[in-house]
């Protein structure tokens, strides 16, 4: 992968970093206005790119959480749907689609930048699938931010695992427990050995920590360890977002790098609490020492991360 590919992929993550301060993720910075519907000031559509990884499995970069895809002679599958504009670009450009309907769309979780394109793909998709917690989380997020519009819900859900055969590929979605949200799914293309982890991994990027959506940072750490162990050593992982200097796909080492960041985040807040510091002081930190690759020059999500961990550790 080249640098342009990284920049294309992660321009979406950067733009969503600004939006995450509002109601897009059900996570609000004090004093921040709710994110409005598209206006003249809405960020322009990012450049888009299809990247095949293995055996007809690849990812699509645009604006929002990275889309995964499968395209073979006998089946088409999409993981996450971004926004209406980029979902349209995806449908128009999916290699080998040739006007065929999508057999399955899987939402890795409920966040708007992964599901806002559901309405666009719904007319050409036979089925939208997600973890059983997702519909209620979508509806709760919409109730908090009605200006985002009504969500398009999955029409099939599962509790632990879900599986489908499409031509010469087998796809399994699996819920490892609450982590980034209460309804995260990990999607494994078994024969290609590619795994889409959704927003369980923000590759070297301060993550969205959505307390209202069921985020549990300590359980997230354990889920990442499970994911790293669950798949073969040569698995290729697709991440929901990435720092512009890092790829949107990688190995289990990148999954564990996310675990290491979250572990350090928890340990930092624990130490600050033990030192007698109040939440208001703890959340002023803009960049976490020891993780220079994550550092943000502006609009850092770290203060929100710190606040969510503080609330988790203190039972707020």
N, C-alpha and C positions, 0 to 999 in steps of 0.2 A: 504494500500500500504506500502511496506517496503522500507528501505533505498536503497537496491540494485535497485529496480525499479526506484527510483528517479535518481540514478546515471546513469543508462542505458539511461533513457529518456533525461537527461540534458547533457550527454556527447556530444550529437549532438549540443546542443545550445552552449556549450563552444567552440567546434571546429569551428562552424560557426562564433563565435565572432571574431576569428582571420581572417577568410575569409572576413568578412564584411568590413574590411579596404580596400579591393580592389574592383574590378568591380562587384563582385557577386551581390551586392544590388544596384548598381548604386551610390554608396556613397564612396568617396575616401578620405583617409587621405593624406594630402600633402606629396608628395615624395614616397608614397606607390606604388609598381608596380601593374599592373593588374594581377588578378589571372589567372594562366595558366590552360590549360587543364590538365587532370590527368597525373601525372608523377610518378616517383619512390618515390618522396617526398610527394605525396598526403597522407593525414591522413588515417590510416587503417579504414576499415568499423567497426563501433561501434557494440557492441552486440545489438541484437534486441529483442523485447518483444511485444507480444500481450496481452492486458489487456481488458477483457470485463467489461463494467460498468453496463449496464442495457439492458435487452430485445434484445440481439444480437447486441448491439451497444458498441463499444469500441475504443481503440486507439492503435496505433503501434508506438513504439519508435525505432529509428535507428540513422541515421545521417541526420540532416536537420529538417525542421519544422514537428511537430508531425502529423502523419496521423490519421484521424478518419475513422471508418468503420462501415458498417451495413452488417450483414450476416444473412439472414433468408431463409426459404424454397423457397420463391418466388422472392427474389431479393438480389443483391449485390451492394454496393455503397462504394466508396472510397473518402475521403476528403484529398486533397493534395497528392503529389507523391514523395517527397524527391528527391533522386538521382537515377540514373539507377540501381546501385548495390542494394540499399535497396528496391527500388520498386520491383526488382526481388524477393528479400527475402519475401516481403509482399505478392506478388502473389502466391509464393510457399507455404506460411504458413497460409494464411487467413483461419480461422476456417470455415468449412462447404462449402468451395468453390468447391472442388471436380472437378476442371477443368472447371467449368462454367464461361462464360464471365461476366465481370462487366457490370451492367446495366447503371451505371452513375459514372463518376468521376467529382468531383467539385474542382476547384482551388479557395482557399480563397483569393488569390492575385497573383501577377505576379512574385514574387521573386524566384530566381533560386533554392533555397533550398526547395521550395514548388512545383516547376513545372518541374525540370530537369528530373524527372521520367516519365513525360507525354509520351515521345517517347517510353518508355518501356511498358507502359500499353495501349497505343493507339491500338495495334493490337488485344487486348482482351477486349476493352471497347466499348460499343455501342455509348457512347456520353461523351464528355468532356464539362463541363459547367463552366462559370465564369461570373463575372460582365462585362458589356460592355466596361469598360475602360481597361480591362486586355490585350487584344491582342495588342493594340497600345503600352501599357507600356512594354510588353514583347519585342516587336520589337525595341522600343527605347533603352531599356537596352542592347539588342544584338548589336545594332549599335554602342553603346559606348564601348562595349567589344566584338568584333567579335571573339576573341579567345575562348569564351564560347560556340560557336556553334549556330546554328539556333534553335530557340525555337519551340516547338510543341504547336500550338495555340488551344484554345477551338474551338469547332465547333458549339456551341450554347452559346448565351449571354443573359443577362437580364439587365434591368435598375434599377428596385426597388425590385422585388421579383420573385422567381421561386419556383415551387412546383412539387413534384412527389409522387405517392403512390407506394410502393414496398411491396407487401404482406400485413402484418398487421402493417406496419410502414408508416408514412407520413413524408416526409423530405421537409423542406422549407429553401431556401437560401434567405438572405435579405441583402440589402445594406443600411446602416444607414447614409452614408455620408463619405466624405474624412476624413481619420484619419492616420493610419500607412502608407497607400498609398491612391491614388485616387480611387482604385478599390477593397476595402475590402468587403468580404462577410462573414456573420455570418450564420452558418448552424445549423438548429434546427431539431433534431429527435423528433418529437412532442409526440409520445406515450411513448417513453423511457424517454422523457424530459431530453435529453442531448444536449448541445449546443457547437459546435466547433467554437471558435472565431478567429482562425488563429493567426496572430501576433498582433491582438489588445491587447493581453496580453502577456507580457514577465514576468512571475511570479517571482517577486523580483529579476529582472535582468535588467541592463541598456539596453534599447531597441535599435533596429536599427531605425534610423530616416532618411528616404530616401527622401531628398528634391526633387531630380529629378523625383522620383516616385509619387510625389504629397502629401507627408506627410504634414499634418497641425497639429501641436501639440495642439493648442487651440481647434480646432474642434475635435481632438481625445478625449480630455477630455469630451466634450459633447456627443460624440458617446458612450463612456463607460458608462456614466450615463443613456443614453437611453437603452443600452443593459441590464444593471442591473435592470431596471424597466420593461423591455419588457417580461420577462419570470418568471414562478412561483418561489416561494421562495425555493423550494427543487430541483431546476435545478442543474444538474452537468455540469460544464464547462470544455472543453478541451482547453488548451492553446498551442500556437505555440512553446514556449520555456519556460524554467524554470531554476532558480538557482539550483545547485546541492543539496542544502539543502531543497528545496521545491518541491512539487509535480507538475506534468504537468496537473493535473486536480484538480478542486476545486469548490468553491461556488461563489456567487455574491460578497461576502466579498473580495475575491481575485481580482475580476474585479474592485471593488472600490479602492482597495489598489493600483492598477495600475493607476487609475485616480488620487489618492492622490499624487503619485510620480510625475506624469506629471504636476499637479497643482503646486507643490512645485518647480519644475524645471522652470516653467514659472515665478513664483514669484521671484525666485532667480535671474534670468536674468534681470527681470524688475528692481529689486533693484540695481543690479550692473550698469545697464545703467543709472539709476537715480543718482548714485554716481559718474558718469562721467568716468567710466572705459571703455576702448576700448575692442573690440572683442578679440584681441590678448591676452589680460590679462584675460578676462573672461573665455576663453576656456582652461586655464591651470589647472583648477580644476579637480582632478582625481576622487574624491568621494564626493557626495552631503551630507552635514551634515543633520542629522535627519533620514537617510535611511540606517542604517548599514547593513541591509540584502542585499542591492544591491551592497555593496562595492566590488570592483575588485582589486586584488593585482597587476595585470598587464594587459596590453592591454584593458584598460577601454574604453568603448564607450561613457562615459560621456562627454569628450571634444567635440565630434561630436554632441551629443545631445544639448549641450550648444550653439554651433555655429549655428545649425539649428534654435533654438529658437531665438537667436539674430537676425538672418536674417529675421525671420518671424515678430518679433516685430518692426524692423527698416525698413521693406519693401525692403530689399535688394533682 
